[in-house]
Amino acid sequence: MASAGVLWDCEDPGLWAAILARHGEVLRARAGPHGPLEALDQWYREELPAAIQGRAEKHVTQPELERLLAWKLAKGRFRPRLQQLVRTNTPELVVRRSAAAFHLMPDVSAAVTELCALRGVGPATASAVLAAGAPEVAAFMSDEAVAAVPGLPALRYTLKYYLLYLSRVRERAAALSRGSAAGCWTPQKLERALWTWTVGRKLCPDLLPDLSPCPAQGDPDGSCVAGATQ
């Protein structure tokens, strides 16, 4: 089986896209026959971003924050204590802190710090909130995506670590976008591909494309660069 660093080193946007296309199947393998993960993931990828973007002032609500946390825990490692803590935040506080965080963007450091003032919200959960509302700037810090980025130190759930991870993800997304004729790779889109690769290798490796050899495919105009305004 290929090492985790193989996908990261691949310069062919088409192969990255082929892996991302398997996200739904890998997600089903992760969820099992009775889990709520598929419905939660569709909500996080489609309904929540639309709700955030449709508001005069970007923010998330208390029920949305709780549901986002349920999605995060179902997709990764379950930590029930976080759910209890998040429920103690008042609806007004969640709206105020999340609106302030989005107002601070694209200063991701300040935005994460603002969200981490909420109980039960650390940098990883904060990154999920920001990625839902600003996928062109932020990426969710999933354990699985971190594992697929070579050269990072041991995982720590700190702001400093998240900013290091995000800088690597932004650089890779920009490089793939320059070589892609199919559209931009946002940091959040890249995170989904990394998650799919890491989980797919463990649960259903036969679904994933062969990455060797993995040539670069350049786009002569290089016009689309993810995160160019970050």
Residue pairs with C-beta under 8 A, 6 or more apart in sequence:
1 201
1 205
2 201
2 211
2 212
4 147
4 148
4 150
4 197
4 198
4 201
5 148
5 150
6 211
6 212
6 214
7 16
7 19
7 148
7 193
7 194
7 197
7 211
8 148
8 149
8 150
8 172
8 194
9 150
9 214
10 16
10 211
10 214
11 175
11 176
11 179
11 214
11 215
11 216
11 217
12 179
12 214
12 215
12 216
12 217
13 176
13 177
13 179
13 180
13 182
13 185
13 217
14 182
14 217
15 209
15 211
15 214
16 176
16 185
16 190
16 193
17 180
17 182
18 209
19 193
19 196
19 197
19 200
19 208
19 209
20 189
20 192
20 193
20 196
22 196
22 200
22 207
22 208
23 192
23 193
23 195
23 196
24 38
25 204
25 207
26 196
26 199
26 200
26 203
26 204
26 207
27 37
27 38
27 41
27 75
27 196
28 38
29 199
29 200
29 203
29 204
29 207
30 37
30 75
30 199
30 203
31 37
31 38
31 74
35 74
36 70
36 74
37 71
37 74
37 75
40 67
40 70
40 71
40 74
40 75
41 71
41 75
43 67
43 71
44 68
44 71
44 128
44 132
48 60
48 64
48 67
48 68
48 132
49 132
49 133
49 135
51 64
52 58
52 59
52 60
52 102
52 132
52 133
53 133
57 99
57 102
57 103
58 98
58 99
58 102
58 103
58 133
59 94
59 95
59 98
59 99
59 102
60 68
60 94
60 95
60 98
60 129
60 132
60 133
61 91
61 94
61 95
62 89
62 90
62 91
62 94
62 95
65 86
65 89
65 94
65 98
65 118
65 121
65 129
66 83
66 86
66 87
68 125
68 128
68 129
68 132
69 82
69 83
69 86
69 120
69 125
70 83
71 128
72 124
72 125
72 128
72 140
72 142
73 79
73 80
73 82
73 83
75 142
75 195
76 142
76 143
76 144
77 143
81 120
82 120
82 125
83 120
84 120
85 119
85 120
86 118
86 119
86 120
86 121
87 120
88 119
88 120
89 118
89 119
89 120
93 118
94 118
97 114
97 115
97 117
97 118
98 115
98 129
100 114
101 111
101 112
101 114
101 115
101 126
101 129
101 130
102 111
102 130
102 133
102 134
104 110
104 111
104 114
105 111
105 130
105 134
105 137
105 138
106 134
106 137
106 229
106 230
108 130
108 137
108 138
108 163
108 166
109 159
109 163
111 126
111 130
111 138
112 123
112 126
112 127
112 130
112 159
112 162
113 159
115 121
115 125
115 126
115 129
115 130
116 122
116 123
116 126
116 159
121 129
122 157
123 141
123 157
123 158
123 159
123 161
123 162
124 140
124 141
124 142
124 157
124 162
127 138
127 139
127 140
127 141
127 162
127 166
128 140
128 141
130 137
130 138
131 138
131 139
131 140
131 187
131 188
131 191
135 186
135 187
135 188
135 189
136 184
136 186
136 187
136 188
136 226
136 227
136 229
136 230
137 187
137 227
137 230
138 166
138 187
138 188
139 145
139 165
139 166
139 169
139 170
139 186
139 187
139 188
139 190
139 191
140 188
140 191
141 157
141 161
141 162
141 165
141 166
142 191
142 194
142 195
143 155
144 194
144 195
144 198
144 199
145 165
145 169
145 191
145 194
145 195
145 198
146 152
146 155
146 165
147 155
147 198
148 194
148 195
148 197
148 198
149 165
149 168
149 169
149 194
151 168
152 161
152 164
152 165
152 168
153 161
153 164
155 161
166 187
169 187
169 190
169 191
169 194
170 187
170 226
170 227
170 230
172 185
172 190
173 184
173 185
173 186
173 187
173 189
173 190
173 226
173 227
174 185
174 225
174 226
174 227
174 228
176 185
176 190
176 226
177 183
177 184
177 185
177 224
177 225
177 226
178 218
178 219
178 222
178 224
178 225
179 216
179 217
179 218
179 219
179 222
180 219
180 224
181 219
183 224
184 224
184 225
184 226
185 226
186 226
186 227
187 226
187 227
189 226
190 226
197 208
200 207
200 208
201 208
